[in-house]
Amino acid sequence: MNLDALPSHAARFLLSPEAMYLGIEALMERTAAALRDGDGIVVDRMSWTVPTLHPEVLNAQNIWQVDRPFEAHQRHYAKRNIALYVASPFWLLMEGETTEVRCHIHPDDPNPRFPVLRSFAESGFTDYLAMIQPPRTEYEKAPVTFATRRPGGFSETDLAALRALLPLLTLVLTLAGQRVRSRDVLETYVGVDAASRVLDGNIRRGEMIDVEAAVCFCDLRDFTRLSQELSQEDLLQLLHEAFEVVVGAMQECGGDVLKFIGDAVLAVFRRGPDEVDLAQAAHRAMRAALLVIQRAEQAHLRRQEAGLSPLKLGLAVHVGHVAYGNIGAPTRLDFTVIGATVNVASRLEGFCKVLGAPLVLSEAVTDLLGQKQDAELGLRLQDFGLHSLRGVATPMRLFGGFPTSET
């Protein structure tokens, strides 16, 4: 780092206690303001592209521009445009050919060095600088770019200042990026709400809250047989396809997917703070269950056409109080739900095959739904009478749920 060239106002801001706790957007905006107002360096656009720890997302490009809303683009593994990447400045940076790419931008240049600079020229930019921090952390391949509309572009003094600022800027951006990275990992492994609670400090064993919720269990039919007949690769593909159906529907309807238990999924739909009772939570759980049934049938038909093993799911929904929080050993915790409501929902799911219904509900659920199952959900209920559930003292009235229309 060239301390003599370091832009003092931007550096003081980045070293301030306030900067340590800001998000990526605020850091970029405030850094650009300090460069412009304090150091006389006009930066009209700044970006930081950072690798993620998200299973579907390769990296996230964060873009601040003075006259546009902040943008955070996720680049997915499945949607990578290799040709566009190879034709960009990032290719040279990421492949180690150089640590810096600087381009003057000319609006009348029909063939700029990099095709992406055409859009920069159209937006009035005159100069572009992309740099990458030398290897030191997991963020070593995290390019930072600066662009200006200043006539004549960046001066040599400006360039020296931005180069000197890069190590400090990337260090502070990394702090903000780590918070995003941590949230991505936690949301992937424990769910959105549980991740929020853990990051807020709810991490002590036995730290639990009592909540009202609709609890949904779902699992694959005939999994034991299929696990013996299918190859490991085919079995994993079946599980992935089934879980994708279930998790997508649960999350779309406001559920928190807490756990995969072998071939089963546990999800909860907590009563919201503004909801009078559990009816709305039960309604969301039912919409999710019907979506699962519809999408599972579509997936099953596709698999049949491809000559693959069947995909059949069974679901159950029950409502009541649950304990929600941390349970486990001192050094290995699980953020989950426990209680009688969860146990009953698990037992109900086992009746799907016995009763020949894709969905089994407790009477408590049907009481909350009232007439909504016909008017809004497209659901036909069949009363299967009283049944004894293992571990439950009193027999319970069970209902089968059957879709009556497209969900």
C-alpha positions in Angstrom: 0.0 0.0 0.0 1.4 3.4 -1.0 0.6 5.5 2.0 1.7 8.7 0.3 -1.0 8.2 -2.4 -3.7 7.0 0.0 -6.8 9.3 -0.3 -7.1 10.6 3.3 -10.8 11.3 3.5 -11.8 7.9 2.1 -9.3 6.1 4.3 -10.5 7.9 7.4 -14.0 6.9 6.7 -13.1 3.2 6.0 -11.1 3.1 9.3 -14.0 4.7 11.3 -16.0 2.5 13.8 -19.1 3.3 11.8 -17.8 1.7 8.6 -17.1 -1.6 10.4 -20.9 -2.2 10.7 -22.3 -0.9 7.5 -23.6 -3.0 4.7 -22.1 -3.3 1.2 -24.4 -0.7 -0.4 -23.7 2.0 2.3 -20.0 1.3 2.2 -19.8 1.9 -1.5 -22.0 5.0 -1.4 -20.1 6.6 1.5 -16.7 5.7 0.1 -17.6 7.3 -3.3 -18.8 10.4 -1.4 -15.6 10.7 0.6 -13.5 10.3 -2.6 -15.5 12.9 -4.4 -16.1 15.5 -1.6 -12.9 15.1 0.4 -10.3 13.8 -2.0 -11.4 15.2 -5.3 -11.7 11.9 -7.1 -14.9 11.5 -9.0 -16.2 7.9 -8.9 -19.7 7.6 -10.5 -19.9 3.8 -10.4 -18.3 1.1 -8.2 -18.7 -2.6 -8.2 -17.5 -5.5 -6.0 -18.0 -9.1 -7.3 -17.6 -11.6 -4.5 -17.8 -15.5 -4.3 -20.6 -16.8 -2.2 -21.2 -19.9 0.0 -24.6 -20.5 -1.6 -25.2 -23.9 -3.2 -26.8 -22.3 -6.3 -25.0 -19.0 -6.6 -21.5 -18.7 -8.0 -20.9 -15.1 -7.1 -22.7 -11.9 -6.3 -22.0 -8.6 -8.1 -22.8 -5.5 -6.0 -23.1 -2.4 -8.1 -23.4 1.2 -6.8 -24.0 4.0 -9.4 -24.6 7.6 -8.5 -27.8 8.0 -10.6 -29.3 4.5 -10.2 -30.6 2.3 -7.4 -28.1 -0.1 -5.9 -28.0 -3.5 -7.6 -27.0 -6.9 -6.3 -26.9 -9.5 -9.0 -26.6 -13.2 -8.3 -24.8 -15.3 -10.9 -26.0 -18.9 -10.7 -23.9 -21.9 -11.6 -26.5 -23.2 -13.9 -26.8 -19.8 -15.8 -23.2 -19.0 -16.4 -22.4 -17.2 -19.7 -18.9 -18.4 -20.3 -18.5 -16.5 -23.6 -19.5 -13.2 -21.9 -17.1 -13.9 -19.0 -14.2 -14.7 -21.3 -14.8 -11.4 -23.2 -14.8 -9.4 -20.0 -12.0 -7.7 -18.0 -12.8 -10.2 -15.2 -11.3 -13.0 -17.2 -7.9 -11.4 -17.2 -8.1 -10.7 -13.4 -9.6 -14.1 -12.3 -7.2 -16.1 -14.5 -4.2 -14.4 -13.0 -2.9 -12.7 -16.1 -3.0 -9.3 -14.4 -4.1 -7.6 -11.3 -5.4 -4.5 -13.0 -7.3 -3.5 -16.2 -7.7 0.1 -17.1 -9.7 1.3 -20.2 -10.4 4.8 -21.5 -13.9 4.8 -22.8 -14.7 6.5 -26.2 -18.3 6.9 -27.2 -17.4 6.7 -30.9 -15.3 3.5 -30.6 -17.3 0.8 -32.5 -15.0 -2.0 -31.2 -14.0 -1.4 -27.6 -11.4 -3.8 -26.1 -14.2 -5.3 -24.0 -17.8 -5.5 -25.4 -19.3 -4.6 -21.9 -17.8 -1.1 -22.3 -20.3 -0.2 -25.0 -23.0 0.1 -22.4 -20.6 2.2 -20.3 -20.0 4.5 -23.2 -23.8 4.8 -23.8 -24.2 5.9 -20.1 -21.6 8.6 -20.5 -18.6 7.0 -18.7 -15.2 8.1 -19.8 -12.8 5.8 -17.8 -12.9 2.3 -16.2 -10.5 0.7 -13.7 -10.8 -2.9 -12.5 -8.5 -4.3 -9.9 -8.2 -7.5 -7.9 -6.7 -7.8 -4.4 -3.5 -10.0 -4.3 -4.2 -13.4 -2.7 -4.7 -13.4 1.0 -8.2 -14.5 1.9 -11.2 -16.4 0.6 -12.1 -13.1 -1.1 -8.9 -13.0 -3.1 -10.9 -13.4 -6.3 -13.2 -10.5 -5.7 -12.7 -7.8 -8.3 -13.4 -4.1 -7.5 -14.2 -1.7 -10.3 -14.4 2.1 -10.5 -15.8 4.1 -13.4 -16.1 7.9 -13.9 -17.9 10.3 -16.2 -15.4 13.0 -15.5 -14.1 14.5 -18.8 -10.7 13.1 -19.5 -11.3 10.2 -17.1 -9.1 9.4 -14.1 -5.9 11.3 -13.7 -2.6 9.5 -12.8 -3.0 10.9 -9.3 -6.5 9.4 -9.1 -5.3 6.1 -10.3 -2.5 6.0 -7.7 -5.0 6.9 -5.0 -7.5 4.2 -6.0 -4.7 1.6 -6.1 -3.5 2.6 -2.7 -7.1 2.4 -1.3 -7.8 -1.1 -2.7 -6.4 -3.1 0.2 -8.3 -1.1 2.9 -11.5 -1.0 0.8 -11.5 -4.7 0.2 -10.8 -5.4 3.9 -13.8 -3.4 5.0 -16.0 -4.8 2.2 -15.0 -8.3 3.3 -16.4 -7.6 6.8 -19.7 -6.7 5.3 -19.5 -9.6 2.9 -18.8 -12.1 5.7 -22.1 -11.1 7.2 -23.9 -11.9 4.0 -21.9 -15.0 3.5 -22.7 -16.2 7.1 -26.4 -15.6 6.5 -26.3 -17.5 3.2 -24.8 -20.5 4.8 -27.1 -20.5 7.8 -30.3 -20.0 5.7 -29.2 -22.9 3.5 -28.6 -25.3 6.4 -31.1 -24.3 9.1 -33.8 -22.1 7.3 -34.5 -18.4 6.9 -36.1 -17.7 10.3 -33.7 -19.9 12.3 -30.7 -18.3 10.6 -32.0 -14.9 11.7 -32.4 -16.0 15.2 -29.0 -17.6 15.4 -27.3 -14.5 13.9 -29.2 -12.4 16.5 -27.5 -14.4 19.3 -30.1 -17.0 20.1 -27.5 -19.7 20.4 -27.7 -21.1 24.0 -28.8 -24.7 24.6 -32.3 -24.7 26.0 -33.1 -21.2 24.7 -36.5 -21.9 23.3 -39.8 -20.0 22.8 -43.3 -21.3 22.7 -45.1 -20.6 19.4 -48.3 -21.6 17.7 -47.8 -23.2 14.4 -49.1 -25.5 11.7 -46.6 -28.4 11.4 -46.2 -30.3 8.2 -44.4 -33.6 7.7 -43.8 -35.0 4.2 -41.9 -38.1 3.1 -41.4 -40.4 0.1 -43.6 -43.4 -0.3 -41.8 -46.8 -0.5 -38.4 -45.3 0.3 -37.1 -48.4 2.0 -37.8 -50.6 -1.1 -36.5 -48.0 -3.5 -33.3 -47.6 -1.4 -32.6 -51.3 -1.9 -33.5 -51.4 -5.6 -32.0 -48.1 -6.9 -28.3 -47.2 -7.4 -27.0 -44.6 -5.1 -26.9 -42.1 -8.0 -30.6 -42.7 -8.9 -31.7 -42.7 -5.3 -30.0 -39.3 -4.7 -31.5 -37.9 -7.8 -35.0 -39.0 -6.6 -34.4 -37.4 -3.2 -33.2 -34.2 -4.7 -36.2 -34.0 -7.0 -38.6 -34.7 -4.2 -37.0 -32.2 -1.8 -37.0 -29.6 -4.5 -40.7 -30.0 -4.9 -41.4 -29.9 -1.2 -39.1 -27.1 -0.1 -40.1 -24.9 -3.0 -43.8 -25.1 -2.1 -43.2 -24.7 1.6 -41.1 -21.6 1.2 -43.5 -20.1 -1.4 -46.3 -20.3 1.1 -44.4 -18.8 4.0 -43.2 -22.0 5.7 -39.8 -22.6 7.4 -38.2 -25.9 6.3 -36.3 -26.9 9.5 -35.1 -30.4 8.8 -34.5 -33.3 6.4 -34.9 -36.6 8.3 -33.8 -39.3 5.9 -36.5 -39.1 3.2 -38.8 -36.8 5.3 -39.1 -33.1 5.5 -40.3 -31.1 8.6 -41.7 -27.6 8.0 -43.5 -25.2 10.2 -45.9 -22.3 9.5 -45.8 -20.1 12.5 -48.7 -17.9 13.5 -47.9 -14.3 12.5 -47.9 -11.5 15.1 -50.9 -9.8 13.4 -52.9 -13.0 13.1 -55.9 -13.5 15.4 -55.5 -17.3 15.5 -53.9 -20.2 13.8 -56.3 -20.2 10.8 -54.1 -18.3 8.5 -51.0 -20.4 9.4 -53.1 -23.6 8.7 -54.3 -22.1 5.5 -50.7 -21.5 4.3 -49.7 -25.0 5.3 -52.6 -26.4 3.3 -51.8 -24.3 0.2 -48.2 -25.6 0.4 -49.4 -29.2 0.8 -51.6 -29.0 -2.2 -48.8 -27.4 -4.2 -46.6 -30.3 -3.2 -49.2 -32.8 -4.4 -49.7 -31.1 -7.7 -46.0 -30.7 -8.5 -45.1 -34.2 -7.2 -47.6 -35.6 -9.7 -46.1 -33.6 -12.5 -42.6 -34.8 -11.5 -43.9 -38.3 -11.2 -45.3 -38.2 -14.8 -42.0 -36.8 -16.2 -40.1 -39.6 -14.4 -42.5 -42.2 -15.8 -42.0 -41.0 -19.3 -38.2 -41.2 -18.8 -38.4 -44.7 -17.4 -37.4 -43.7 -13.9 -38.6 -44.8 -10.5 -41.9 -43.4 -9.2 -42.0 -40.2 -7.1 -44.9 -40.4 -4.6 -45.2 -38.3 -1.5 -47.3 -38.4 1.6 -48.1 -35.3 3.7 -49.7 -34.6 7.1 -50.6 -31.3 8.8 -51.4 -30.7 12.5 -51.6 -27.5 14.5 -50.8 -26.4 18.1 -48.1 -25.2 20.4 -44.5 -26.1 19.7 -41.2 -25.3 21.5 -38.9 -23.5 18.9 -35.2 -23.1 19.5 -32.0 -24.8 20.5 -31.7 -28.4 21.6 -28.7 -30.7 21.7 -25.4 -31.1 23.4 -23.2 -28.3 24.7 -21.0 -28.2 21.5 -23.5 -29.5 18.9 -26.9 -27.8 18.7 -29.9 -28.1 16.4 -32.4 -25.3 15.9 -35.8 -27.1 15.6 -39.3 -27.6 17.0 -40.3 -30.1 19.6 -43.5 -31.0 21.5 -46.7 -33.0 21.2 -47.8 -31.1 18.1 -44.7 -32.2 16.2 -45.1 -35.8 17.4 -48.7 -36.0 16.3 -47.9 -34.6 12.9 -45.2 -37.2 12.5 -47.7 -40.0 13.4 -50.4 -38.6 11.1 -48.0 -38.8 8.1 -47.8 -42.5 8.6 -51.5 -42.9 7.9 -51.3 -41.6 4.3 -50.5 -45.1 3.0 -53.0 -46.8 5.4 -55.9 -44.5 4.4 -54.9 -44.1 0.7 -54.8 -40.3 1.0 -52.0 -38.1 -0.3 -52.7 -35.8 2.7 -53.8 -36.5 6.2 -55.1 -33.8 8.5 -56.1 -33.6 12.2 -59.6 -32.4 13.2 -57.9 -29.4 14.7 -56.8 -28.3 11.2 -60.2 -28.9 9.6 -61.9 -26.9 12.4 -59.6 -23.9 11.6 -60.1 -24.1 7.9 -63.9 -24.0 8.1 -65.3 -23.5 4.6 -62.0 -22.3 3.1 -61.0 -25.8 1.9 -63.8 -25.7 -0.7 -63.9 -22.0 -1.6 -60.2 -21.2 -1.8 -58.1 -24.3 -1.6 -59.8 -26.7 -4.0 -59.7 -29.4 -1.3 -62.1 -32.3 -0.7 -62.1 -33.8 2.8 -63.0 -37.3 3.7 -63.7 -38.2 7.4 -61.8 -41.4 8.3 -63.1 -41.5 11.8 -61.2 -42.1 15.0 -57.8 -43.7 15.0 -55.3 -44.6 17.7 -51.9 -43.0 17.2 -48.8 -44.6 18.7 -47.7 -42.7 21.8 -50.9 -40.6 21.9 -53.3 -41.5 24.7 -56.6 -40.4 23.1 -57.8 -41.6 19.6 -58.0 -38.8 17.1 -60.3 -38.1 14.2 -58.4 -38.1 11.0 -59.3 -36.5 7.6 -58.0 -37.3 4.2 -57.3 -34.4 1.9 -57.8 -34.7 -1.9 -57.3 -31.9 -4.4 -60.4 -31.1 -6.4 -58.8 -28.6 -8.9 -55.5 -27.2 -10.2 -53.6 -25.5 -7.4 
